[in-house]
């Protein structure tokens, strides 16, 4: 999942004169769908009992995805 995001380029602009950053460009819906799917997968992995040895890494990745 991380490797897939390394190849995705995000175009960010500000919303009108508010200074609030937003996604821009032609692939907004595609990027948003991928983000939604990966957040769900990350949450599922984080809640799996098998993730215990990697729990902190899973939590960090989930935080990264949630605030991207």
N, CA, C and O atoms as a CHARMM CRD file, in Angstrom:
* protein
*
  272
    1    1 UNK  N      0.83400  -1.18700   0.00000 PROA 1      0.00000
    2    1 UNK  CA     0.00000   0.00000   0.00000 PROA 1      0.00000
    3    1 UNK  C      0.88400   1.26000   0.00000 PROA 1      0.00000
    4    1 UNK  O      0.61000   2.21200  -0.73100 PROA 1      0.00000
    5    2 UNK  N      1.93600   1.25800   0.81600 PROA 2      0.00000
    6    2 UNK  CA     2.80900   2.43100   0.85500 PROA 2      0.00000
    7    2 UNK  C      3.48100   2.67100  -0.48700 PROA 2      0.00000
    8    2 UNK  O      3.59400   3.81500  -0.92900 PROA 2      0.00000
    9    3 UNK  N      3.92400   1.61300  -1.13100 PROA 3      0.00000
   10    3 UNK  CA     4.58800   1.74900  -2.43100 PROA 3      0.00000
   11    3 UNK  C      3.65400   2.35400  -3.48100 PROA 3      0.00000
   12    3 UNK  O      4.08300   3.13100  -4.33300 PROA 3      0.00000
   13    4 UNK  N      2.37800   1.98700  -3.40700 PROA 4      0.00000
   14    4 UNK  CA     1.41000   2.54500  -4.35700 PROA 4      0.00000
   15    4 UNK  C      1.30000   4.05400  -4.20200 PROA 4      0.00000
   16    4 UNK  O      1.17900   4.76800  -5.19800 PROA 4      0.00000
   17    5 UNK  N      1.33900   4.55200  -2.96900 PROA 5      0.00000
   18    5 UNK  CA     1.20500   5.98500  -2.72800 PROA 5      0.00000
   19    5 UNK  C      2.45300   6.75300  -3.13600 PROA 5      0.00000
   20    5 UNK  O      2.38100   7.95600  -3.38800 PROA 5      0.00000
   21    6 UNK  N      3.60100   6.07600  -3.20500 PROA 6      0.00000
   22    6 UNK  CA     4.82800   6.75300  -3.62400 PROA 6      0.00000
   23    6 UNK  C      4.72300   7.22600  -5.07100 PROA 6      0.00000
   24    6 UNK  O      5.38700   8.18900  -5.45400 PROA 6      0.00000
   25    7 UNK  N      3.90200   6.56600  -5.87200 PROA 7      0.00000
   26    7 UNK  CA     3.78500   6.92000  -7.28500 PROA 7      0.00000
   27    7 UNK  C      2.63400   7.88300  -7.57300 PROA 7      0.00000
   28    7 UNK  O      2.47800   8.32900  -8.71000 PROA 7      0.00000
   29    8 UNK  N      1.83700   8.20500  -6.57800 PROA 8      0.00000
   30    8 UNK  CA     0.68900   9.09200  -6.77400 PROA 8      0.00000
   31    8 UNK  C      1.11700  10.53200  -6.50900 PROA 8      0.00000
   32    8 UNK  O      1.68200  10.84900  -5.46200 PROA 8      0.00000
   33    9 UNK  N      0.83700  11.37500  -7.46200 PROA 9      0.00000
   34    9 UNK  CA     1.16300  12.79200  -7.34700 PROA 9      0.00000
   35    9 UNK  C     -0.11100  13.56300  -7.00400 PROA 9      0.00000
   36    9 UNK  O     -1.12700  13.43200  -7.68700 PROA 9      0.00000
   37   10 UNK  N     -0.04900  14.35300  -5.96100 PROA 10     0.00000
   38   10 UNK  CA    -1.21100  15.13200  -5.53800 PROA 10     0.00000
   39   10 UNK  C     -0.99000  16.60400  -5.87800 PROA 10     0.00000
   40   10 UNK  O      0.06200  17.17500  -5.59300 PROA 10     0.00000
   41   11 UNK  N     -1.99400  17.19400  -6.48500 PROA 11     0.00000
   42   11 UNK  CA    -1.96500  18.62200  -6.75800 PROA 11     0.00000
   43   11 UNK  C     -2.83100  19.29700  -5.70100 PROA 11     0.00000
   44   11 UNK  O     -4.01800  18.99800  -5.57400 PROA 11     0.00000
   45   12 UNK  N     -2.22900  20.20000  -4.95300 PROA 12     0.00000
   46   12 UNK  CA    -2.95000  20.86500  -3.86600 PROA 12     0.00000
   47   12 UNK  C     -2.97800  22.35800  -4.14400 PROA 12     0.00000
   48   12 UNK  O     -1.97500  22.96100  -4.52700 PROA 12     0.00000
   49   13 UNK  N     -4.15400  22.93600  -3.94100 PROA 13     0.00000
   50   13 UNK  CA    -4.34500  24.36900  -4.11400 PROA 13     0.00000
   51   13 UNK  C     -5.10600  24.88300  -2.89100 PROA 13     0.00000
   52   13 UNK  O     -5.45200  24.09600  -2.01000 PROA 13     0.00000
   53   14 UNK  N     -5.36100  26.14600  -2.82400 PROA 14     0.00000
   54   14 UNK  CA    -6.13600  26.68900  -1.70500 PROA 14     0.00000
   55   14 UNK  C     -7.55900  26.98400  -2.16800 PROA 14     0.00000
   56   14 UNK  O     -7.79800  27.32500  -3.32600 PROA 14     0.00000
   57   15 UNK  N     -8.48600  26.84700  -1.24000 PROA 15     0.00000
   58   15 UNK  CA    -9.89900  27.09200  -1.52100 PROA 15     0.00000
   59   15 UNK  C    -10.16500  28.59100  -1.46500 PROA 15     0.00000
   60   15 UNK  O    -10.11200  29.22000  -0.40800 PROA 15     0.00000
   61   16 UNK  N    -10.44800  29.12800  -2.62000 PROA 16     0.00000
   62   16 UNK  CA   -10.73000  30.56300  -2.78300 PROA 16     0.00000
   63   16 UNK  C     -9.69500  31.39200  -2.03500 PROA 16     0.00000
   64   16 UNK  O     -8.49500  31.19200  -2.22600 PROA 16     0.00000
   65   17 UNK  N    -10.12700  32.30200  -1.20000 PROA 17     0.00000
   66   17 UNK  CA    -9.19600  33.15100  -0.43600 PROA 17     0.00000
   67   17 UNK  C     -9.10500  32.73000   1.02400 PROA 17     0.00000
   68   17 UNK  O     -8.71000  33.52500   1.87800 PROA 17     0.00000
   69   18 UNK  N     -9.47100  31.47200   1.31600 PROA 18     0.00000
   70   18 UNK  CA    -9.49100  31.03100   2.71100 PROA 18     0.00000
   71   18 UNK  C     -8.14500  30.52500   3.20300 PROA 18     0.00000
   72   18 UNK  O     -7.89800  30.49900   4.40900 PROA 18     0.00000
   73   19 UNK  N     -7.27000  30.12100   2.28600 PROA 19     0.00000
   74   19 UNK  CA    -5.99500  29.53500   2.69000 PROA 19     0.00000
   75   19 UNK  C     -6.10000  28.07400   3.06300 PROA 19     0.00000
   76   19 UNK  O     -5.10500  27.46500   3.45700 PROA 19     0.00000
   77   20 UNK  N     -7.29000  27.49400   2.94800 PROA 20     0.00000
   78   20 UNK  CA    -7.50800  26.08700   3.28100 PROA 20     0.00000
   79   20 UNK  C     -7.05300  25.22700   2.10500 PROA 20     0.00000
   80   20 UNK  O     -7.53500  25.41200   0.98700 PROA 20     0.00000
   81   21 UNK  N     -6.12400  24.28300   2.34100 PROA 21     0.00000
   82   21 UNK  CA    -5.64900  23.44500   1.23700 PROA 21     0.00000
   83   21 UNK  C     -6.69600  22.41700   0.80300 PROA 21     0.00000
   84   21 UNK  O     -7.37100  21.80900   1.63400 PROA 21     0.00000
   85   22 UNK  N     -6.81600  22.23500  -0.51500 PROA 22     0.00000
   86   22 UNK  CA    -7.72400  21.23100  -1.07600 PROA 22     0.00000
   87   22 UNK  C     -7.03200  20.54300  -2.24200 PROA 22     0.00000
   88   22 UNK  O     -6.09500  21.08300  -2.83100 PROA 22     0.00000
   89   23 UNK  N     -7.50600  19.33800  -2.57000 PROA 23     0.00000
   90   23 UNK  CA    -6.99000  18.63000  -3.73000 PROA 23     0.00000
   91   23 UNK  C     -7.51300  19.28100  -4.99800 PROA 23     0.00000
   92   23 UNK  O     -8.64900  19.75400  -5.04600 PROA 23     0.00000
   93   24 UNK  N     -6.67400  19.29900  -6.02200 PROA 24     0.00000
   94   24 UNK  CA    -7.07200  19.86200  -7.30400 PROA 24     0.00000
   95   24 UNK  C     -6.63100  18.91100  -8.40500 PROA 24     0.00000
   96   24 UNK  O     -5.93800  17.92700  -8.14600 PROA 24     0.00000
   97   25 UNK  N     -7.02800  19.20200  -9.61100 PROA 25     0.00000
   98   25 UNK  CA    -6.58900  18.39800 -10.74200 PROA 25     0.00000
   99   25 UNK  C     -7.65500  17.43700 -11.22300 PROA 25     0.00000
  100   25 UNK  O     -8.75600  17.36400 -10.67600 PROA 25     0.00000
  101   26 UNK  N     -7.29400  16.69700 -12.26700 PROA 26     0.00000
  102   26 UNK  CA    -8.25100  15.83900 -12.94800 PROA 26     0.00000
  103   26 UNK  C     -8.53500  14.53400 -12.21900 PROA 26     0.00000
  104   26 UNK  O     -9.56400  13.90700 -12.47300 PROA 26     0.00000
  105   27 UNK  N     -7.66400  14.11200 -11.33200 PROA 27     0.00000
  106   27 UNK  CA    -7.80500  12.79100 -10.71400 PROA 27     0.00000
  107   27 UNK  C     -8.30600  12.84600  -9.27100 PROA 27     0.00000
  108   27 UNK  O     -8.03300  11.93300  -8.49100 PROA 27     0.00000
  109   28 UNK  N     -9.01800  13.88000  -8.91300 PROA 28     0.00000
  110   28 UNK  CA    -9.47300  14.04700  -7.53700 PROA 28     0.00000
  111   28 UNK  C    -10.30700  12.85700  -7.07400 PROA 28     0.00000
  112   28 UNK  O    -10.04600  12.29700  -6.00900 PROA 28     0.00000
  113   29 UNK  N    -11.29600  12.46900  -7.85400 PROA 29     0.00000
  114   29 UNK  CA   -12.18100  11.37200  -7.44100 PROA 29     0.00000
  115   29 UNK  C    -11.41600  10.06300  -7.32400 PROA 29     0.00000
  116   29 UNK  O    -11.65700   9.27800  -6.40600 PROA 29     0.00000
  117   30 UNK  N    -10.50000   9.82700  -8.24600 PROA 30     0.00000
  118   30 UNK  CA    -9.69500   8.60800  -8.21700 PROA 30     0.00000
  119   30 UNK  C     -8.81600   8.55800  -6.96400 PROA 30     0.00000
  120   30 UNK  O     -8.72200   7.51900  -6.31100 PROA 30     0.00000
  121   31 UNK  N     -8.18200   9.66600  -6.63500 PROA 31     0.00000
  122   31 UNK  CA    -7.32600   9.73300  -5.44900 PROA 31     0.00000
  123   31 UNK  C     -8.17600   9.59200  -4.18800 PROA 31     0.00000
  124   31 UNK  O     -7.78700   8.87900  -3.26300 PROA 31     0.00000
  125   32 UNK  N     -9.31500  10.24900  -4.13800 PROA 32     0.00000
  126   32 UNK  CA   -10.19500  10.16200  -2.96400 PROA 32     0.00000
  127   32 UNK  C    -10.68900   8.73800  -2.75300 PROA 32     0.00000
  128   32 UNK  O    -10.74700   8.26900  -1.61600 PROA 32     0.00000
  129   33 UNK  N    -11.04400   8.04600  -3.82500 PROA 33     0.00000
  130   33 UNK  CA   -11.50400   6.66300  -3.71500 PROA 33     0.00000
  131   33 UNK  C    -10.38000   5.76500  -3.19600 PROA 33     0.00000
  132   33 UNK  O    -10.60800   4.92100  -2.32900 PROA 33     0.00000
  133   34 UNK  N     -9.16800   5.94600  -3.72600 PROA 34     0.00000
  134   34 UNK  CA    -8.02200   5.16400  -3.26300 PROA 34     0.00000
  135   34 UNK  C     -7.75300   5.44600  -1.79900 PROA 34     0.00000
  136   34 UNK  O     -7.49000   4.52200  -1.03000 PROA 34     0.00000
  137   35 UNK  N     -7.81300   6.69800  -1.40300 PROA 35     0.00000
  138   35 UNK  CA    -7.59100   7.08000  -0.01100 PROA 35     0.00000
  139   35 UNK  C     -8.62600   6.43100   0.90400 PROA 35     0.00000
  140   35 UNK  O     -8.27200   5.87900   1.94600 PROA 35     0.00000
  141   36 UNK  N     -9.89900   6.49400   0.52400 PROA 36     0.00000
  142   36 UNK  CA   -10.97000   5.88000   1.31800 PROA 36     0.00000
  143   36 UNK  C    -10.75800   4.37500   1.47600 PROA 36     0.00000
  144   36 UNK  O    -10.91400   3.83000   2.56800 PROA 36     0.00000
  145   37 UNK  N    -10.40000   3.70800   0.37400 PROA 37     0.00000
  146   37 UNK  CA   -10.16900   2.26500   0.41600 PROA 37     0.00000
  147   37 UNK  C     -8.98900   1.92100   1.32100 PROA 37     0.00000
  148   37 UNK  O     -9.06100   0.98100   2.11300 PROA 37     0.00000
  149   38 UNK  N     -7.90000   2.68800   1.19900 PROA 38     0.00000
  150   38 UNK  CA    -6.70900   2.39200   1.98500 PROA 38     0.00000
  151   38 UNK  C     -6.89600   2.70400   3.46800 PROA 38     0.00000
  152   38 UNK  O     -6.32300   2.02400   4.31900 PROA 38     0.00000
  153   39 UNK  N     -7.68800   3.71900   3.78300 PROA 39     0.00000
  154   39 UNK  CA    -8.00300   3.98800   5.19200 PROA 39     0.00000
  155   39 UNK  C     -8.76700   2.81200   5.77900 PROA 39     0.00000
  156   39 UNK  O     -8.46800   2.37200   6.88900 PROA 39     0.00000
  157   40 UNK  N     -9.74300   2.30100   5.05200 PROA 40     0.00000
  158   40 UNK  CA   -10.52000   1.14900   5.51800 PROA 40     0.00000
  159   40 UNK  C     -9.62000  -0.08100   5.69300 PROA 40     0.00000
  160   40 UNK  O     -9.72200  -0.78600   6.69700 PROA 40     0.00000
  161   41 UNK  N     -8.75500  -0.33300   4.73400 PROA 41     0.00000
  162   41 UNK  CA    -7.82600  -1.46400   4.83400 PROA 41     0.00000
  163   41 UNK  C     -6.90000  -1.28100   6.03000 PROA 41     0.00000
  164   41 UNK  O     -6.65300  -2.23500   6.76800 PROA 41     0.00000
  165   42 UNK  N     -6.38600  -0.07300   6.23300 PROA 42     0.00000
  166   42 UNK  CA    -5.49300   0.20400   7.35800 PROA 42     0.00000
  167   42 UNK  C     -6.19100  -0.03300   8.69100 PROA 42     0.00000
  168   42 UNK  O     -5.59500  -0.60000   9.60700 PROA 42     0.00000
  169   43 UNK  N     -7.43000   0.38800   8.80900 PROA 43     0.00000
  170   43 UNK  CA    -8.18000   0.17400  10.04300 PROA 43     0.00000
  171   43 UNK  C     -8.42400  -1.31200  10.28700 PROA 43     0.00000
  172   43 UNK  O     -8.34900  -1.78300  11.42200 PROA 43     0.00000
  173   44 UNK  N     -8.71500  -2.03800   9.22400 PROA 44     0.00000
  174   44 UNK  CA    -8.93000  -3.48300   9.33900 PROA 44     0.00000
  175   44 UNK  C     -7.64900  -4.16900   9.79400 PROA 44     0.00000
  176   44 UNK  O     -7.67800  -5.01100  10.69200 PROA 44     0.00000
  177   45 UNK  N     -6.53500  -3.81600   9.18200 PROA 45     0.00000
  178   45 UNK  CA    -5.24800  -4.40300   9.56000 PROA 45     0.00000
  179   45 UNK  C     -4.91700  -4.06600  11.00800 PROA 45     0.00000
  180   45 UNK  O     -4.49300  -4.93300  11.77200 PROA 45     0.00000
  181   46 UNK  N     -5.10900  -2.81800  11.37900 PROA 46     0.00000
  182   46 UNK  CA    -4.78700  -2.36800  12.74100 PROA 46     0.00000
  183   46 UNK  C     -5.58400  -3.13600  13.79000 PROA 46     0.00000
  184   46 UNK  O     -5.08900  -3.37300  14.89200 PROA 46     0.00000
  185   47 UNK  N     -6.79200  -3.51800  13.46200 PROA 47     0.00000
  186   47 UNK  CA    -7.65000  -4.21000  14.42300 PROA 47     0.00000
  187   47 UNK  C     -7.50700  -5.72600  14.39300 PROA 47     0.00000
  188   47 UNK  O     -8.20000  -6.42700  15.13000 PROA 47     0.00000
  189   48 UNK  N     -6.62500  -6.23400  13.55700 PROA 48     0.00000
  190   48 UNK  CA    -6.39000  -7.67000  13.46700 PROA 48     0.00000
  191   48 UNK  C     -5.44400  -8.11800  14.58800 PROA 48     0.00000
  192   48 UNK  O     -4.47100  -7.42400  14.88300 PROA 48     0.00000
  193   49 UNK  N     -5.71600  -9.27100  15.21500 PROA 49     0.00000
  194   49 UNK  CA    -4.81200  -9.76200  16.25900 PROA 49     0.00000
  195   49 UNK  C     -3.42500 -10.10800  15.70400 PROA 49     0.00000
  196   49 UNK  O     -2.45200 -10.11100  16.45900 PROA 49     0.00000
  197   50 UNK  N     -3.31500 -10.39400  14.42100 PROA 50     0.00000
  198   50 UNK  CA    -2.03700 -10.76600  13.81900 PROA 50     0.00000
  199   50 UNK  C     -1.09300  -9.57300  13.65200 PROA 50     0.00000
  200   50 UNK  O      0.08400  -9.76600  13.34700 PROA 50     0.00000
  201   51 UNK  N     -1.57700  -8.36100  13.84500 PROA 51     0.00000
  202   51 UNK  CA    -0.76100  -7.17000  13.61600 PROA 51     0.00000
  203   51 UNK  C      0.07600  -6.79300  14.83700 PROA 51     0.00000
  204   51 UNK  O      0.88600  -5.87000  14.74900 PROA 51     0.00000
  205   52 UNK  N     -0.08800  -7.46000  15.94800 PROA 52     0.00000
  206   52 UNK  CA     0.57600  -7.07900  17.18300 PROA 52     0.00000
  207   52 UNK  C      2.04900  -6.69800  17.02100 PROA 52     0.00000
  208   52 UNK  O      2.44800  -5.65900  17.54800 PROA 52     0.00000
  209   53 UNK  N      2.87600  -7.47600  16.32600 PROA 53     0.00000
  210   53 UNK  CA     4.28100  -7.07200  16.19100 PROA 53     0.00000
  211   53 UNK  C      4.47500  -5.77800  15.40200 PROA 53     0.00000
  212   53 UNK  O      5.51000  -5.12400  15.53600 PROA 53     0.00000
  213   54 UNK  N      3.50300  -5.40500  14.59000 PROA 54     0.00000
  214   54 UNK  CA     3.61400  -4.21100  13.75700 PROA 54     0.00000
  215   54 UNK  C      2.56200  -3.16000  14.10900 PROA 54     0.00000
  216   54 UNK  O      2.26600  -2.28100  13.29900 PROA 54     0.00000
  217   55 UNK  N      2.00500  -3.24700  15.29800 PROA 55     0.00000
  218   55 UNK  CA     0.87900  -2.39000  15.67100 PROA 55     0.00000
  219   55 UNK  C      1.22000  -0.90500  15.57900 PROA 55     0.00000
  220   55 UNK  O      0.42800  -0.12600  15.04900 PROA 55     0.00000
  221   56 UNK  N      2.37700  -0.50200  16.08400 PROA 56     0.00000
  222   56 UNK  CA     2.71700   0.91900  16.05000 PROA 56     0.00000
  223   56 UNK  C      2.88200   1.41300  14.62100 PROA 56     0.00000
  224   56 UNK  O      2.45500   2.52200  14.29900 PROA 56     0.00000
  225   57 UNK  N      3.49200   0.60900  13.76200 PROA 57     0.00000
  226   57 UNK  CA     3.62600   0.99000  12.35700 PROA 57     0.00000
  227   57 UNK  C      2.25200   1.10800  11.69900 PROA 57     0.00000
  228   57 UNK  O      2.01600   2.02600  10.91300 PROA 57     0.00000
  229   58 UNK  N      1.34700   0.18400  12.01800 PROA 58     0.00000
  230   58 UNK  CA    -0.00800   0.22200  11.46900 PROA 58     0.00000
  231   58 UNK  C     -0.75200   1.46900  11.94900 PROA 58     0.00000
  232   58 UNK  O     -1.47300   2.10100  11.17700 PROA 58     0.00000
  233   59 UNK  N     -0.57900   1.81600  13.20400 PROA 59     0.00000
  234   59 UNK  CA    -1.22800   3.02500  13.73300 PROA 59     0.00000
  235   59 UNK  C     -0.68900   4.27800  13.05400 PROA 59     0.00000
  236   59 UNK  O     -1.44900   5.18000  12.70100 PROA 59     0.00000
  237   60 UNK  N      0.63600   4.32700  12.87400 PROA 60     0.00000
  238   60 UNK  CA     1.24400   5.48800  12.22400 PROA 60     0.00000
  239   60 UNK  C      0.75100   5.62600  10.78300 PROA 60     0.00000
  240   60 UNK  O      0.44600   6.73000  10.33200 PROA 60     0.00000
  241   61 UNK  N      0.67500   4.51600  10.07000 PROA 61     0.00000
  242   61 UNK  CA     0.20900   4.57100   8.67600 PROA 61     0.00000
  243   61 UNK  C     -1.25100   5.02800   8.62600 PROA 61     0.00000
  244   61 UNK  O     -1.63100   5.80300   7.74900 PROA 61     0.00000
  245   62 UNK  N     -2.06300   4.54700   9.56600 PROA 62     0.00000
  246   62 UNK  CA    -3.45800   4.97900   9.60800 PROA 62     0.00000
  247   62 UNK  C     -3.55000   6.48100   9.84500 PROA 62     0.00000
  248   62 UNK  O     -4.34700   7.16100   9.20000 PROA 62     0.00000
  249   63 UNK  N     -2.73800   7.00500  10.76800 PROA 63     0.00000
  250   63 UNK  CA    -2.73600   8.45700  11.02800 PROA 63     0.00000
  251   63 UNK  C     -2.30800   9.22500   9.77200 PROA 63     0.00000
  252   63 UNK  O     -2.86600  10.27500   9.45400 PROA 63     0.00000
  253   64 UNK  N     -1.32100   8.69100   9.07200 PROA 64     0.00000
  254   64 UNK  CA    -0.86200   9.34200   7.84300 PROA 64     0.00000
  255   64 UNK  C     -1.98800   9.40600   6.82700 PROA 64     0.00000
  256   64 UNK  O     -2.19300  10.43700   6.18600 PROA 64     0.00000
  257   65 UNK  N     -2.72100   8.30400   6.67600 PROA 65     0.00000
  258   65 UNK  CA    -3.80900   8.25200   5.70100 PROA 65     0.00000
  259   65 UNK  C     -4.97200   9.15100   6.10700 PROA 65     0.00000
  260   65 UNK  O     -5.62100   9.74900   5.24800 PROA 65     0.00000
  261   66 UNK  N     -5.23800   9.25100   7.38700 PROA 66     0.00000
  262   66 UNK  CA    -6.37800  10.04200   7.84700 PROA 66     0.00000
  263   66 UNK  C     -6.12800  11.53800   7.67100 PROA 66     0.00000
  264   66 UNK  O     -7.06800  12.30300   7.45400 PROA 66     0.00000
  265   67 UNK  N     -4.87500  11.95400   7.76200 PROA 67     0.00000
  266   67 UNK  CA    -4.58000  13.39300   7.71100 PROA 67     0.00000
  267   67 UNK  C     -3.94500  13.80700   6.40200 PROA 67     0.00000
  268   67 UNK  O     -3.37600  14.89400   6.29900 PROA 67     0.00000
  269   68 UNK  N     -4.04100  12.94300   5.39600 PROA 68     0.00000
  270   68 UNK  CA    -3.51300  13.27600   4.07900 PROA 68     0.00000
  271   68 UNK  C     -4.55700  14.05400   3.30300 PROA 68     0.00000
  272   68 UNK  O     -4.31600  14.43700   2.15800 PROA 68     0.00000
